[in-house]
Every structure is written in C-alpha cells, then in structure tokens.
Amino acid sequence: MEKEIFEKAFADKLNKNFPKFSKYFDFNLKAFNELNTLLFEINKCLLLEFNRAGITLTNNLLERLLKLALIYDEVGIGPKPIESWNDIFSEPNKKYNQIKLGNSIELCKKKKLITEKEKIMLFDHIRVLMRNGFSHADSTEILAGLPDDSIMHQATLDNTSDIQEVKINQKIIPFMQALQMQDYANENAEYYFDYVFNLIFRIEERLLKKQEQ
C-alpha cells in the first residue's frame, strides 16, 4: 500500500476529530505525572479512530491509576530526596504493583480515594465489560444481550429466488464477534476514556486533600 494513502487517511481523521479531542491534550497533573505520555498516546488513538487500541490502553491507564493512587496514598505526594527513593517506594511497590483490578478498586474505596458510585461503575461495569472484553479478549459479557439466534438469509448465484432462512448465533462465530466488538468500541471508546480521564483528577484532588489533613 502506498504511503500517501496512509498520510491522507491520517490527515482526514486528524482534521475531523481534533476539535473534539484537543481538550484532552490540555491538562496539568499535580500527582500523577507518570500518566502524561499514556494520556497523550490514548488520545492520539482516538483522534485516528483506533478505538479498540484506545480502549485497551485506557484499561492500562485505569489499572495504573489505581495502583499509583494506593502508592501515593501511602508515601505522600511531593518531592522526596533522591537518596531515599528506594526506601520510600520499595514496600508500596511490592504491596500494590501486582494486585488485580478488583482488589485495587476495593482498596481505593476503603481508603476513600473513590466513592461508592465510582466503585460500582469500575467494578460492575468497566472491569467486566472493558477490561475483560478487550484486554482479556473475552467478548462474552459485551455480546450477552444479543439473541442466541439471529435470522439471516442465503441464496445461490444460480438461483437467487431460492432464499432460505438460516439461524446464526453471532456471539460464538469469530468474525461476527469481531464486527460486534468493533461496533462496541466505536460507540464506547470516547466515553470510557473521558470517564477515566476525569477520574484521574478526582482521585488526585482527594489525595491532595488527605495530605493536607
């Protein structure tokens, strides 16, 4: 494929979507500076309508956000002497770096870093649909609402008037799963990123308030 085709496609998507997504490039993190490059990378995916990639990276962003929140809740926010970095971060890193998303959500709620409403959203919806659906490539829950039998019609070229009904279960046929998951990603990638993007600043504000106490 010619390079010019990609250049035109990328330019078209950029011109089309930049007005909508440019606001996500304009932010100032006070605690979670580690997330800067990841936020830029996700937003660039959404600009170019790489929505499955955007969702998968947003899953990574969410999991990292919650772990960082737990670490900074323990060690505090702000400058620390470089000679103490190993001692300060060693134990919190061991404690939180490998925990599962469900445990991160529960701990963040216990430490009042997220609200009950946010916990329900993260645990019951995002964990099941977004994380399992894309990071774990398990489409079961996302496609659960589809009927077990969808009616399709087939005919042959030599007898187009002989149309027969065929019952198809879209939830178990790989290429149909892929089509449904792409549609789901197109409909939900922006909303999901927006939710996690704003969650970052809500958690950051709570961390800063806790530190002031």
Protein Blocks (a to p, Z undefined) as FASTA:
>chain_A
ZZklmmmmmmmmmmmmmmmmmmmmmccdfklmmlmmmmmmmmmmmmnopaklmmmmmmmm
mmmmmmmmmmmmmnogadddfklmmmmmmmmmmmmmmpcfklmmmmmmmnopacfklmmm
mmmmmmmmmmmmmmnopaklmmmmpcfbdcdddddfklmmlccdddddfklgmklmmmmm
mmmmmmmmmmmmmmmmmmmmmmmmmmmmmmmZZ
